[in-house]
Amino acid sequence: MDQDTSKTWSAVFKRFKEDIDSFIQRDPAAKSRLEVILCYPGLHALMFYRVSHALWLRDWRLLGRFLSHVGKILSGIEIHPGATIGAHFFIDHGTGVVIGETCVIGQHVKIYQGVTLGALSFPQDESGQLVRNSKRHPTIEDRVVIYANATVLGGDTVIGRDSVIGSSVWLTYSVEPQTTVILEKPKLRLRNQIANS
């Protein structure tokens, strides 16, 4: 194994430890490192991502994609190996999360189940062919929280640091740092079946 390869895998394993510690620190239900390692699909998906991303960066792209696909099957979370994800990333619950290829995620970001960080559209050249090496997915800056079932789309979309994106929000434009984005409170209608019969 050459020195660069050794450094790559050393960095991956260092990041594994940081990821495990992040889950312990950010989830009050986590009782031990062993519990996190065995029972947290967000961590499983992240571990598959860390390895597949290292392969991707070393131009083992097909193997990286395949390993990423295995991670999706096992965890229910899809993270493209081309995405860039910083330290202390936390996926809570996780089922249905999708993170696209050109997504950039900062440090200490937390997302919940059902979040999509995707493309708004696919640019085409003059002949109608897809433009392949363009930024299609959003940038999520440091310490952002994105709640369940939120969708953030577009390569020009930047979610500023320390922002909060509420549950079920559909966002296709940038927001400034320290911004909270929520849906208006829905109006609920309750009917009592006994009183109406």
Stockholm file with secondary structure:
# STOCKHOLM 1.0

chainA/1-197         MDQDTSKTWSAVFKRFKEDIDSFIQRDPAAKSRLEVILCYPGLHALMFYRVSHALWLRDWRLLGRFLSHVGKILSGIEIHPGATIGAHFFIDHGTGVVIGETCVIGQHVKIYQGVTLGALSFPQDESGQLVRNSKRHPTIEDRVVIYANATVLGGDTVIGRDSVIGSSVWLTYSVEPQTTVILEKPKLRLRNQIANS
#=GR chainA/1-197 SS CCHHHHHHHHHHHHHHHHHHHHHHHHCTTCCCHHHHHHHCHHHHHHHHHHHHHHHHHTTCHHHHHHHHHHHHHHHSCEECTTSEECTTCEEESCTTCEECTTCEECSSCEEETTCEEECSCCCBCTTSCBCCSSCCSCEECTTCEECTTCEEECTTCEECTTCEECTTCEECSCBCTTCEECCCCCCCCCCCTTTTC
#=GC SS_cons         CCHHHHHHHHHHHHHHHHHHHHHHHHCTTCCCHHHHHHHCHHHHHHHHHHHHHHHHHTTCHHHHHHHHHHHHHHHSCEECTTSEECTTCEEESCTTCEECTTCEECSSCEEETTCEEECSCCCBCTTSCBCCSSCCSCEECTTCEECTTCEEECTTCEECTTCEECTTCEECSCBCTTCEECCCCCCCCCCCTTTTC
//
